[in-house]
């Protein structure tokens, strides 16, 4: 059957992508950070058998893609998923599904990545669903500098941080320093009988903290490092980190919102956020994001 460009475009906006066989569609089912419960998994499996070819796959943004759907079955497919509280989507010049690593349960995790990403999903993927942007906008959350979820290759990325603080009075300058041995990047060294952290090397992974047998290495507070302007694809650009570390989850969430509002207000149609960052300059962008002007003008910006 031949489908018109209007038909293909209309269902693409709902998360259905036309296949190269010119006959079938793949439907993207939205998850919260790639997390589904058993009932939802069963519902997707049954819908895939009933309306598709029985196969599913996972996208790089942790949505579930059901293969082999017919155009005529799209509404029924959506209705079937709705019974399990699931929806399709994840396409268009909008905030895209949020990606997060398993930092919440990972031994290296420094922040609650799953909880934070779920809040971002609710506030920005769902909350900004009706907001059209110059281009797609991707958000990712990583629990530590291991960078498994590659937050720095997203339009805005958050990475958990923990900063060591050395108590010089307590430090005994051990010949076999446990902190020095633990550091994966060689930022810890005993110099003149005291542990020293090379700030140029240290990526704040927190691995050395608590390793000192005498409690000389402290630092229990988690921080949020913000990367902006990353991009993957045909033109790769690694995001740049703000000099400012966010001390609270709320501050990090506001930084995400300010980045979206900046994109909405100053981005050109068809322009990626990374190109906006390059056009304005990192110093100017950071100055804008560190002020509250965008949040104060939120209603005005969203009404444009």
C-alpha positions in Angstrom: 0.0 0.0 0.0 1.2 3.5 -0.8 1.2 6.0 2.1 1.2 9.8 1.5 4.0 11.9 2.9 1.3 13.5 5.2 0.4 10.2 6.6 4.0 9.2 7.3 4.7 12.5 8.9 1.7 12.4 11.1 2.5 9.0 12.6 6.2 9.8 12.9 5.2 12.6 15.3 3.6 9.9 17.4 6.8 7.7 17.4 6.2 5.5 14.3 9.0 5.3 11.8 8.4 4.2 8.2 10.6 1.2 7.2 12.7 0.9 4.1 10.4 -1.9 2.8 7.8 0.9 2.2 5.2 -1.2 3.9 5.8 -1.4 7.7 6.5 0.9 10.6 8.5 0.6 13.8 6.8 2.0 16.9 8.8 3.6 19.7 7.4 2.9 23.2 8.6 5.4 25.8 10.3 4.2 29.0 11.5 6.1 32.0 15.3 5.8 31.7 14.9 2.4 30.1 13.1 1.0 33.1 10.0 -1.2 32.7 8.1 -3.4 35.1 7.3 -7.0 34.4 3.7 -6.2 33.4 4.8 -3.5 31.0 7.3 -5.9 29.4 4.6 -8.5 29.0 2.2 -5.9 27.5 4.9 -4.9 24.9 5.6 -8.5 24.0 1.9 -9.3 23.5 1.4 -6.1 21.4 4.4 -7.0 19.3 2.9 -10.5 18.6 -0.6 -9.2 18.0 0.2 -6.1 15.8 3.9 -6.5 14.7 6.2 -9.2 13.6 6.9 -10.4 17.1 10.3 -8.6 17.4 11.4 -5.7 19.6 14.7 -3.9 20.0 16.0 -1.1 22.1 17.0 2.3 20.8 20.1 4.2 22.0 17.8 6.4 24.1 16.4 3.4 25.9 13.0 3.3 24.3 11.5 0.0 23.1 11.0 -0.3 19.3 8.3 -2.7 18.1 8.9 -3.9 14.6 6.7 -4.7 11.6 3.6 -2.6 12.4 1.0 -1.9 9.7 -0.3 1.7 9.4 -3.9 0.5 9.8 -3.0 -1.0 13.2 -1.3 2.0 14.8 -4.3 3.3 16.8 -5.2 -0.2 18.1 -1.5 -0.8 19.0 -1.5 2.5 21.0 -4.7 1.5 22.7 -3.3 -1.9 23.7 -0.2 -0.3 25.2 -2.3 2.3 27.1 -3.8 -0.4 29.2 -0.4 -0.9 30.7 0.3 2.8 31.1 2.5 3.0 28.1 2.7 5.5 25.3 4.6 5.9 22.0 6.7 9.0 21.0 10.3 10.2 21.3 10.5 11.9 17.9 10.5 15.4 16.6 12.1 18.8 17.5 11.4 18.4 21.2 12.9 17.1 24.4 13.8 13.5 23.7 13.6 10.5 26.1 16.1 10.8 28.9 19.1 8.4 29.2 20.6 7.4 32.5 23.2 4.9 33.7 22.7 2.6 36.6 24.5 4.8 39.0 21.8 4.5 41.6 22.8 0.9 42.3 26.3 0.8 40.8 29.3 0.6 43.1 30.9 3.6 41.4 27.7 5.7 41.4 27.9 9.1 43.2 24.3 10.3 42.6 20.9 8.8 42.3 20.9 8.7 38.5 17.6 6.8 38.1 15.7 9.1 40.5 17.1 12.2 38.9 16.5 11.0 35.4 12.9 10.1 36.3 12.4 13.6 37.6 13.9 15.1 34.4 11.6 12.8 32.4 8.5 14.0 34.2 9.4 17.7 34.2 10.9 18.0 30.8 10.0 15.1 28.5 6.4 15.0 29.7 6.1 18.6 30.9 7.6 20.1 27.8 5.9 17.7 25.3 3.9 20.5 23.7 7.0 22.8 23.4 8.5 22.9 19.9 12.3 23.6 19.8 14.6 24.5 16.9 15.8 20.8 16.9 15.7 17.7 19.0 17.2 18.1 22.5 18.9 15.2 24.3 19.6 14.8 28.0 21.6 12.2 29.8 22.6 11.5 33.4 25.8 9.7 34.5 26.6 8.6 38.0 30.4 9.2 37.9 33.2 10.1 35.5 33.3 6.6 34.1 30.9 8.2 31.6 29.1 5.0 30.7 26.0 6.9 29.5 28.1 9.4 27.6 26.4 12.6 29.0 29.0 14.8 27.4 27.7 13.7 23.9 24.2 15.0 24.7 22.8 18.5 24.4 23.0 18.7 28.2 24.6 16.0 30.4 24.9 15.6 34.1 27.7 13.7 35.8 28.0 12.9 39.5 31.1 14.2 41.3 32.7 13.8 44.7 35.6 16.1 45.7 38.2 14.9 48.1 39.4 17.1 50.9 42.7 16.2 52.5 43.2 16.8 56.2 46.9 17.6 56.4 47.0 17.3 60.2 45.6 13.7 60.1 47.6 12.6 57.0 50.6 10.4 58.0 52.2 10.3 54.6 52.2 6.6 54.4 54.8 5.0 52.3 52.1 2.7 50.8 49.3 5.3 50.6 45.9 3.6 50.1 44.5 6.7 48.4 47.4 6.9 46.0 47.0 3.2 45.2 43.2 3.6 44.6 43.3 6.6 42.2 42.7 5.3 38.7 44.2 8.3 36.9 47.3 9.0 39.0 46.1 12.2 40.6 47.0 11.3 44.2 50.6 11.5 45.4 52.4 11.7 48.7 54.7 14.7 48.5 57.0 15.7 51.4 55.1 13.4 53.7 51.6 14.6 52.9 49.0 13.4 50.4 48.5 15.9 47.6 45.7 15.9 44.9 46.7 17.1 41.5 43.6 19.2 40.6 44.5 19.3 36.9 44.2 15.5 36.8 41.5 14.8 39.4 38.2 14.1 37.8 36.3 13.9 41.1 35.4 10.2 40.8 35.5 9.9 44.6 37.4 6.5 44.5 40.1 7.7 46.9 37.6 9.1 49.5 37.3 6.9 52.6 40.3 4.8 51.6 42.6 6.4 54.1 42.9 4.2 57.2 43.3 7.4 59.3 40.4 9.4 57.9 42.6 12.0 56.3 40.7 11.9 53.0 37.2 13.2 53.4 34.4 14.5 51.1 31.0 13.1 51.6 29.0 15.7 49.5 28.0 14.8 45.9 28.0 17.5 43.2 26.6 17.6 39.7 28.9 18.5 36.8 27.0 20.0 33.8 28.1 19.4 30.2 26.5 21.4 27.5 26.6 21.3 23.7 27.5 17.7 23.1 26.4 16.0 19.8 26.7 12.6 18.3 26.1 11.6 14.7 27.6 12.9 11.4 29.2 15.9 13.2 30.5 14.8 16.6 31.2 17.4 19.3 32.1 16.7 22.8 30.2 18.9 25.3 32.0 21.4 27.4 31.7 21.4 31.2 30.5 24.5 33.1 33.1 25.7 35.5 30.4 25.8 38.1 29.5 22.6 39.9 25.8 22.3 41.0 25.6 21.5 44.7 22.0 20.3 44.8 19.7 18.2 42.6 17.4 21.2 42.3 20.1 23.4 41.0 21.0 20.8 38.4 17.4 20.5 37.3 17.1 24.3 37.0 20.3 24.2 34.8 18.6 21.8 32.5 15.5 24.0 32.2 17.6 27.1 31.6 19.4 25.3 28.7 16.1 24.3 27.1 14.8 27.9 27.5 18.0 29.2 26.0 17.6 26.9 23.0 13.9 27.9 22.6 14.6 31.6 22.8 17.9 32.0 20.8 18.1 28.9 18.7 17.5 29.1 14.9 15.1 26.6 13.3 17.0 23.5 12.3 20.0 24.4 14.5 21.3 22.0 17.1 22.0 23.2 20.6 25.7 22.5 20.1 25.8 25.0 17.2 24.1 27.6 19.3 26.8 27.1 22.0 29.5 27.6 19.3 27.7 30.6 17.9 27.3 32.4 21.2 30.5 31.2 22.7 30.9 29.1 25.9 31.7 32.0 28.1 28.5 33.8 27.1 26.4 30.7 27.4 27.8 30.0 30.9 27.1 33.5 31.9 23.5 33.2 30.8 22.9 29.8 32.4 24.3 31.0 35.8 21.8 33.8 35.9 18.1 33.4 36.6 17.0 35.6 33.7 15.7 32.7 31.6 13.6 31.3 34.4 12.2 34.7 35.2 11.1 35.0 31.5 10.0 31.3 31.2 6.3 32.1 30.4 7.3 34.7 27.9 9.7 32.4 26.2 7.4 29.4 26.0 4.6 31.6 24.6 6.8 32.5 21.6 
